[in-house]
Amino acid sequence: MAQFNLADYETVEQRIARFYKDNPDGRIITHNLTTPQDRAVLTWVVQAIIYLNGDDQARGLAKATGLAFEIDGTGGANKTSALENAETSSIGRALGNANYSGNRRTTREEMAKVERGQTPTTGAWTEANKKERDAIVKQIAAVKTKEDLRAIWTENVASLDWQFTNSLGDTTSLKELILSRNEELVA
């Protein structure tokens, strides 16, 4: 169990309030940088950019940036709002990098992630993404055209080689299922 007190850490909301008090024309811009490979492991990645005013934004003169990730379904807000949570965390990091770090560099939200032990999985089907995998397997079985099959391939390219045991007890992958189904379909 983590050995820290969340109450000792400033919230992102507190950082935002101080930033806008000092910079009434300040700008906080976020960008969703999530890739298909990130989504394959149920992860969202967001970047925040801090500008002191609109002129700095127009000239591309950022004061600071920050990145953050969150994982779908890992508890708390991530059960329904992992993307939004990643956005908030990225803002907190960017404001910390812009010297709005309060009493500690990390925010309360970041430390809550540490407390949850949240890290993305890579290259494997887990209990957390088993339902997603099973839904993809059902889609593969139900497709009627090679075009639809190609779309499934493209949407799941990051996880095509991940191994799992099928209903017959054989080890397979999405790639093998798609190729097998491709042979069954009439052009």
C-alpha positions in Angstrom: 0.0 0.0 0.0 1.2 3.5 -0.8 2.8 5.5 2.0 1.5 9.0 1.4 -1.5 11.2 2.2 -3.6 12.4 -0.8 -4.6 15.5 1.2 -1.0 16.7 1.1 -1.2 17.2 -2.6 -2.7 20.1 -4.5 -5.6 19.4 -7.0 -5.5 20.3 -10.7 -8.5 22.6 -10.0 -6.4 24.6 -7.5 -3.6 25.0 -10.0 -6.0 26.1 -12.8 -7.5 28.8 -10.4 -4.1 30.2 -9.6 -3.0 30.2 -13.2 -6.1 32.1 -14.4 -5.8 34.5 -11.5 -2.2 35.4 -12.6 -3.0 35.2 -16.3 -6.7 36.2 -17.0 -6.1 35.9 -20.8 -4.2 32.6 -20.3 -4.9 29.6 -22.5 -5.0 25.9 -21.6 -5.2 23.8 -24.8 -5.5 20.0 -24.8 -4.9 17.4 -27.6 -5.9 13.8 -27.6 -2.8 12.0 -28.7 -4.2 8.5 -28.3 -3.2 6.0 -31.0 -4.9 2.8 -32.1 -2.1 0.9 -30.2 -3.0 2.9 -27.1 -6.7 2.0 -27.5 -5.8 -1.7 -27.9 -4.6 -1.6 -24.3 -7.6 0.6 -23.2 -5.4 3.6 -22.7 -6.0 7.3 -23.5 -3.1 9.8 -23.9 -3.6 13.6 -23.7 -1.2 16.5 -24.0 -1.9 19.9 -22.5 -0.2 23.2 -23.6 -0.1 26.3 -21.5 0.0 29.8 -23.0 0.2 32.9 -20.9 -2.1 34.8 -23.3 -3.7 34.7 -26.7 -0.8 36.4 -28.4 1.6 33.7 -27.2 -0.8 31.1 -28.4 -1.1 32.8 -31.9 2.7 32.9 -32.1 3.1 29.3 -30.8 5.0 30.4 -27.7 4.0 27.8 -25.1 5.0 28.4 -21.5 4.8 24.6 -20.8 3.4 21.3 -21.9 2.3 18.2 -20.0 1.4 14.6 -20.9 -0.8 12.1 -19.1 -2.5 8.7 -19.7 -5.4 6.9 -18.1 -6.8 3.4 -18.5 -10.5 2.6 -19.1 -12.2 0.9 -16.2 -9.5 1.0 -13.6 -11.6 2.5 -10.9 -13.1 5.9 -9.9 -13.7 8.3 -12.7 -11.9 5.9 -15.2 -14.9 3.5 -15.1 -16.7 6.0 -17.3 -14.5 9.0 -18.0 -10.9 7.9 -18.5 -10.3 10.3 -21.4 -11.6 13.3 -19.4 -9.4 12.2 -16.5 -6.4 12.0 -18.7 -7.1 15.5 -19.9 -7.3 16.8 -16.3 -4.0 15.1 -15.4 -2.2 16.5 -18.5 -3.3 20.0 -17.4 -2.0 19.4 -13.9 1.4 18.3 -15.3 1.6 21.2 -17.7 0.8 23.7 -15.0 3.4 22.1 -12.8 5.9 22.5 -15.6 4.8 26.2 -15.8 5.8 26.6 -12.2 2.3 26.2 -10.8 3.2 23.2 -8.8 2.1 24.3 -5.4 3.7 22.4 -2.4 4.6 19.4 -4.5 5.3 18.8 -8.2 2.7 16.0 -8.6 -1.0 16.6 -8.2 -3.5 14.8 -6.0 -5.0 13.2 -9.1 -1.6 11.8 -10.2 -1.0 10.4 -6.7 -4.4 8.8 -6.8 -3.3 7.0 -9.9 -0.2 5.8 -8.1 -2.4 4.6 -5.3 -4.5 2.6 -7.8 -1.3 1.1 -9.2 -2.5 2.1 -12.7 -0.2 1.1 -15.6 -1.1 0.2 -19.2 -0.8 -3.4 -20.3 1.1 -4.2 -23.4 0.9 -6.9 -25.9 -1.5 -9.2 -24.1 -5.2 -9.9 -23.5 -6.0 -9.3 -19.8 -9.1 -9.7 -17.7 -9.7 -5.9 -18.2 -9.9 -6.2 -22.0 -11.3 -9.7 -22.3 -14.8 -8.4 -23.0 -13.4 -6.2 -25.8 -11.6 -9.2 -27.3 -14.7 -11.4 -27.1 -16.7 -8.6 -28.9 -14.1 -8.5 -31.6 -14.2 -12.3 -32.0 -18.0 -12.1 -32.4 -17.6 -9.3 -35.0 -15.2 -11.5 -37.0 -17.6 -14.4 -37.0 -20.5 -12.3 -38.1 -18.9 -10.3 -41.0 -20.4 -10.9 -44.4 -17.8 -9.2 -46.6 -14.0 -9.0 -46.9 -14.3 -5.2 -46.7 -15.8 -5.5 -43.2 -13.1 -7.9 -42.3 -10.4 -5.5 -43.5 -12.0 -2.8 -41.3 -11.8 -5.0 -38.2 -8.1 -5.7 -39.1 -7.4 -2.0 -39.3 -9.2 -1.1 -36.1 -7.3 -3.8 -34.2 -3.9 -3.8 -35.8 -2.1 -3.3 -32.5 -3.6 -6.5 -31.0 -3.6 -8.8 -34.0 -0.8 -11.0 -32.7 -1.9 -11.2 -29.0 -2.5 -14.9 -28.1 -5.6 -16.3 -26.3 -7.3 -19.6 -25.9 -10.4 -20.0 -28.1 -13.6 -21.9 -27.1 -12.1 -25.1 -28.5 -9.1 -24.8 -26.2 -6.7 -23.9 -29.0 -4.2 -21.0 -28.8 -5.0 -18.5 -31.5 -4.8 -14.8 -32.2 -7.1 -12.2 -33.9 -4.8 -12.3 -36.9 -5.4 -16.1 -37.3 -9.1 -15.7 -36.8 -9.4 -12.9 -39.4 -7.2 -14.9 -42.0 -9.3 -18.0 -41.4 -12.6 -16.0 -41.8 -11.2 -14.4 -45.0 -10.7 -17.8 -46.6 -14.4 -18.6 -45.8 -15.8 -15.4 -47.4 -16.7 -15.3 -51.1 -15.0 -12.3 -52.8 
